[in-house]
Amino acid sequence: MLFGLGLISLFTGHVASDLEWYSQRLVKRSFFYSRLEGRRREGIDIWKSKYSNLFYGCSERGRNFPSAIRERASNGYLLIAASGGLNQQRTGITDAVVVARILNATLVVPELDHRSYWKDDSDFVNIFDIDRFIPYLAKDVTIVKRVPDKVMRSMEKPPYTMRVPRKSPPEYYLDQVLPILLRRRVVQLTKFDYRLASNLDEELQKLRCRVNYHGLRFIKSIQEIGERLVTKMRKMAKHYIAVHLRFEPDMLAFSGCYFGGGEKERFELGEIRKRWATLPDLSPDGERERGKCPLTPHEVGLMLRALGFANNTYLYVASGEIYGGEETLRPLRELFPNFYTKEMLAVEDLKPFLPFSSRLAAIDYIVCDESDVFVTNNNGNMAKILAGRRRYAGHKRTIRPNAKKLSALFMARDQMDWDTFSKKVKASQRGFMGEPDEVRPGRGDFHEYPSCICERPFTDDENSKGEDRMSARIPVNLKEKVHSKYVGENQGDESLQRLKRSMAEEPISLRENEDDEIFPD
């Protein structure tokens, strides 16, 4: 009975917390309404958020976070087989460290996927700096390069192999994986990507950030060429935009969308789609209405010009094989003649990397990460990972297309003048420009919206002047601890639902219920 009362207390406390948060939003909203509307009418700085300097990444270990269990005292060895392309594998590596911590296991350096669509046989040491990865995380998790021979010889059976469901909570690992680990001493988790829940306690979330934003660093040869490309872009222009174009044939086939290429396109993409036997039949029109279709290169260009970027803006375009080739890219080049790719900037330097798609993707990752503005045409893995990293690095401008609204605008573009189109694009993109208040901390996918971000305290000067800060728009502590799955939102609470509905038009809610579709890129 006491246990039940405790759960009820926690449950009602969580609901009260949500009610208080939404109430604060409504009160503050009315108070600052005129000032915010004035800012919107004036337009935002398209190169940088005016609030970016108010936030910083905060992932330091808490004082009460115990040190890592030593190898001999651990519960066994955890083998991880990461899957997909570079960025999908990055999510697996990051979460593998956290899972090893949850299990008090010794982590063996994760294996990378060699058999997927990309056919890249690169190992961890060919992409990531292992001499930084292991010692940097030594206080959190013990990591070794391989299972000791003595342990392997003592095993009566080979390592136990299993696959866990996507976004499994820590309780799943403790209930289902730990008993096997204790019996068998070595367990391998396969297809390991997005296999850990987004909502964890604060210290585990901070560990995720330490892994992804500090522990994982590319090897010297990749880092150097990436930095050289950034330097070349900076020499040509003070600011540059990095555009990640996922418009390869496999991506388009997987999306189930139609892009106007007639029967030739339908046949070619249909043949590619057969590679995924489990994919359902999709309605191209339905997917476009749901905002699930990636923007074409032309549409990306139109969006950027409508947002206010001039045609003399410098673009770095990160992409693979574009479906339709140069003909597909031509409209984007015409809108932005200062168009560059890694192949254009470093022909000779790239030769050693050409056979390895993941290493090429790592070079693009660096140039995109260092850009003043990062733009994507879809919601793929690289888009999510870099959006999260750029938030952690001070909310660097990151533009994600509101495809659901933009698709309708592109269809009706010929029915309005340019000024009207531009105005509607700007309105559609509110909440998709990388501003700090777009999603409540702790909501959404962790890799896209990391919770280990803090707000800088008020200075004495700000206190004396009473200046309007972003805290007026986000009245919650960004270090707020995320509640466990046992203390979920009361979906049946009518008062809470009314408050949520009243906030439905706020940018903060635009992605909270976005479907989670994972395509390996």
N, C-alpha and C positions, 0 to 999 in steps of 0.2 A: 504493500500500500504506500509506504514511504517513497519507494522507487517511482511508483506511478505519479505521486504528487510532485516529485522532483521533475519528472518529464513534463508534466503540465506547466510547472513554473517556468522551465526553460522555454517551452513552446510559446506561452503567452508573453514571456519576456521578449522573444524574438519578434513576435507580431507587433508588440508595443514599440520596439525599436524601429521597425519598418514604418509604422504609423507616424512616429515622431519625425523620422527622416522626411517622409513625404509632406508632412505638415510644415516642417521648416522650409522645404522647397517652395510650397505655395505662398507662405508668408513672405519669404525673401523675394520670390518672383514678383509679387505685386510692388514691393518696395523699390526694387531695382529695374522694374519693367521699362520705364522711360529711358533709362540710361542704356540698357541693353538694346532696346529698339533703335536708339540713336546710333549705337555702334554698328548695328546691322545695316541701317540705311547708309551709313558712311562706307560700309564695306570693310572686310577684314584685310589685313596684310597678307597677300597671297604667298609671300615667301616665308613668313615666320609668325607664329602665334605671339600676340602681345603678352600672353601669360606664361610662356614657356620657361622664363627665368624664375618662376615661383615654385617649380617642382624639381625634384632630383631623385635619382634611384637610391634606395636605401635597403641594402641586402646584408648588412653586417650580422654576424651571428649574435644571438642574444646571450646574455650572461649565463642563463640557466640551460642553454642548449648543450647537452653532454658531448664530450669529445668522442670521436669514432672508436668503435670496438676494434681491438687489434685482431689481426688475421687469425691467430691461433685460438682466440676466444670467441670468434664469430660463429654464427649458426651454420655456416657453410659458404659455398661459392655460387655466385649468381652469374650465369652466362646470358648474354643478351644478343639476339639477332635482330638488328634494326632493319627496317624495310623501307622501300621507296627510294626517291631521289634524295639529294643532299639535305634539303630542309625538312623533309619528312623524317629522315634519319636523325636529324638534329633534335627533334622533339623526343625521339626514342632514347637518345643518349642522355638528354637532360633528365627525363623521367626515370631512366634506369638508375641513376645515382640516388634519386629520392627513394625509389623502391628498395634499393639495397640498404638504405638507412632505416626504412620502416622494418625491414626483416632482420636487421643487425647482421647482414651478410657481407662477405667480402666480394666486391664487384670485380669481375674480369673485364678488361677493356673490351667494349662492345664490338661485335662483328658487323661489318657493313654489307648491305645487300648487293650481290653480284649477279643475280639472276633476273632482275626485273626488266622493265621495258628499256632502261637506259644501258644495260649491258656494260657497266663500268666495274672493273675488277679492283678498284682502289680499296686499300685497307685504311683503317683508322689513322695509322702513322703516315699515310700518303697525303692526308688532308689536314688533320689536326695535330697540333704540337703536343705530343704525349708527355714530353718532359715538363710541360707546364700543367697539363691536365691532372696528372697523378699527385704531384706535391701540393698544388693549389688547393685541392679538395681533401688533403690528408687529414685535416682536423674533423671533417664531416663524415667521410666514408673511406675505408681502406680499399684501395684499388691496386690490382696486380695485373701484369701483362698476360699471365697464363696460370692455369691451375697447376700447382706443384706436381712433379712426377710422382712423388711419394704418395700423394693423395690419390692420384689416378690409379696407381698400382694397387692401392688398398681397396678400391671399389669392386664390389662383386658384380655390379651391373653398370652399363654405360650411363652417362648423365640422363636424368629424367627430363623429357621434353614436353612442354605444354604451351598452350596459347591462352592468354587471359582475355576476357571481354574488353571492349573499348571503354575507356573512362571508368575503370574499376576504382572504387574507393579503397583506402588503406585497409579497411576491415576485410575486404575480399582477399587481399594478399596475406593477411594474418590468418584467416580462416582456411584458405584453400592452398596457398603456396607454402607457407611456413612449415606445416606438418610434413610435407613431402621433402622439403629442404633438410629438416632435422633427421629424417630417415635416410635420405640418399646422399646427403652432403654436397651434391652438385646438381643444380637445376638450370635448365636452359629455357628461356622464354622467347618464343619465336614471333615473327611478324610484329615486332614491338614498336608500335607507333600510336600515339594517343591512347595508350593503355592505362593511363592514370587519370583519375578524376581531376577536374579543374579546381574544385574547391577543397583546399587542404588547410591545416592550421597554419598560423602565421610563420612559424619557424621553418616549416617544410616549404612554404612558398618562397621564403627568402633563400633557402637552399637551392631551389629551382633557378632563381635569378643568379646566384653565385656561379652555378654551373654554366648556364646559357650565356651570360653576359660577361663573365670573367674567366671561368675555367676553360671554356672552349675557345681556342685561338688557332687560326690557320697556321700551317707550317711556313717557314721563312720565305721559301720561293714563291708561294701563292701570295703571301702578304706583301712582298716587295713589288710584284707586278701589279697588284691591285692598287697600291699606293702610287705607283708611277702613272697609272691611268688617271687617278684622281688629280695628280699634279698637272697632267696635260690638260684636263678639263678646266682646272682653275687658272691656268695660264691664258686660256682663250676667253674666259668670262669670269666675272666676279661671282655669279650665281649659276648653277645649272640644275636642271631637272633630270632625275633618273626615272625612266619609264620601264617597268617590267611588263613585257608583252608576252602573255601566255596565249599564243595563237598558232601553236603547232598542230598538225593534223590529229595527233592522239588526244590533245586537249579538247579540240572541237568535237571529235567523235564521242568522247566520253560525256560531253555536256548534253548531247541529244538535241542541240539547237540547229537552226538553219540560218545561213548567212548570205543567201541570195545567189548562190552559184549554180542554180538549176539542177538538172538531173545528174550532171557530172559530179557535183558536190555530194548529192544525196548518195550516189553509188559509192564514191571513194570513202566517205566518212562512214557509211554503213558497213563496208568491208572491214575497216579498222575496228569498228565497234564490236565486231564478232569476237575479238580477242578476249573480251570480258563476258564470259558466259552467263554471269549472274545479273548483268545489267537489265533493268526493266525497260519495256517500251515506253518512250516518252513522247509527249506532244510538243513539237518545237514551239508552237504558238503559246502553249501553256507554260513552258519553261521560260519563255521571254517575259510573259506577264508576271511570273513569279520573281523576276530579276535574277535568274540563274544563268543567263547567257553572258559570256565574256564580251566586252566591248571590242569592236573591230579597231584596227589601228586608226582608221579615219575617224571613228567616233571618239577615240581618246583625244585626237587632235582637236576636234570640235569642242569637246568638253573643256580642254585647257584654254583654248582661245576665248571661249565664252566666259570662263572664270576670270580672264583678264591678262593672261600671259601673252606677250607680244610675239610677233613672228620672228623677231631676232633673238628669242630665248634659245639657249643652248640645251640640246637634249642628248642624254646618254641613254641608248636603248639596249636593254638586256633582254635577249630572247634566244630561242633556238631556231629551228627551221620554221619560218612563217608559211602558213598554208597560202598558196597563191603567189609566193615569192615577192619579187620587186613590184609586181602589179598591185599587190595588196598594200604594200608600204608606201606607194607613190603619193597618195593623198596626205599622209602624215608628213612626208618630206616636204610637200608643197606648203603645208601650213607652218612647218618649222624647218627651214632650210639648213639650219645649223644642227645637223643630225649626225650623231656619232655612235659607233659600236666598238667593242673591244677589238674586233677584227680590223677595223679601220685605224685604230690608234696604236696597235702593237702587233703587227703581222709577224715579225721574226720572234718576238718574245713568246708568242702564243704557241709556237710549233711543238714544244715538248708537252703541252697540255691538250693538244687537239684530240688524241684518242680517248680522253677521259672527261665525260660529261660532268661529273661531280666536281672536278677540279676547275673546269671552266665556269660552272655555276658559282663556285666559291669566289672567283675573281669578280664576277658580276655582283655578288653579295657585298663585297667591300666597296665597290664604286657606288652602288645604290645606297649603302649605309651612310657614306660620307656626303651624299648629295644634300643640297639645300632643301629640295622638295623631292619626295618619292611618290610615284604615281603607279597604280596598278590597273589592269583592265579586268581583273577577276578576283575571287577570294580564295586563291590557292595557298599552298603551304609557304612559299617564299613571301607572299604578301602578308600573311599572318605573322610569320616569324619576324620579318623586318618591321612591321607596324609595331609589334611589341617592343622590340629593341629600341626603336626610335622614341617611343613613349618613355622608356626607361632612361634614355639619354637626354631628356629634357623636352619631350614633346616636339621633336623636330617635325616640320610640316610633312604630313603623310596624307595623300588624297586617295580615298577609296571611292569608286563610282557607286552611286545609289542607282544601281542598274534597273530596279523596278520602275522608278520614276523617269529615269533618263531614256529608257527604251521607248516609252510613249512619246517623249519629246522628239527623239530622233525620227520617229515615224511621221510626226506632224511638222517637221522642221520647215518644209516648203510652204506651209500654210501661215507662216508668221515672218515678220521681218527680223533682222539680226538682233536688234536691241531687245525685242520681246523674248527671243530665244535665249539670249544671254541672261536676261533677268530671271527667266524660269529655271535655267541651269543652276544659277547661283542659289536660288531658293531650294532647289532639289538637293543640293549638296550640303545644306546645313546639317551638321551632325556627322559629316563624312570627310571632314577636312583635317582631322588629327588634333582637334582642340582638346584640352584636358577634361572638359566636362561632358564628353560624348557618351560615356558609359559610367555608371556608378562603380567605384572600385570594388573588385571582387566578383563582378558579374562578367558573363561572357567567357570565351575560351581563354585560359590563362596565358597561353603563348602569344595571343593577340593583345590581351589586356592584362598585363602583369599587375599584381596588387602590391608589389614591393616598391611603391612610389610614394614619396612623402612631400608635404608642402613646407616650404621654408617659413620660419616664424616671422611675424611682423617685426619690422625694425622700429626703433624709437621714433624715427622721422615719420614713418607711415602711421604709427599710432597717434602721433600728435596732429597729423593732417587729416586723419580719418579717411585715407584714400580707399577708393573702391578696388578691391582685389578679387581674385578668382574665388577666394573663400566665401564670398557673398553668394557665389553661384553653386559652390559645392560645400554645403554646411556639414560635411562629415569628415572625420579624421581619415586620411588616406591610408593610415596604418591599421584601420579597423580590422579586427579579427573576423574571418569568415566562419559562420556557424557550420556545424557538422550536418550531415545529411539527416540526422535524427531530429534536427530542430528546423524543419523546413518551413516555408511560408504557408500561412493559413489561406489556401486558395479559396476557401468558402467564406471567409470573413468579408461581409458586404461593405463595411466601412472602408476596409483596406482597398477593396476593389474599386470603390468609388473614387478614392484618392488617386489610385493608379490610372483610372480612366481619365481623370482630370488632367493628368500629366502626359497623356498619350501623344500630344503634339510636341512635347519637349524633345530636343535632340538626344537626351540621355537614354531614351527608350528605343531608339531606332533599331538597335541590333540585339536587344536582350533575348528575343525569341527567334533569332535567325536560325534556320535549319543548319545543322552541322553536316556538311558533305565534304568528304575528304578525298581529294584527288592527288596522287603522288606527283610532285613536281621537283 
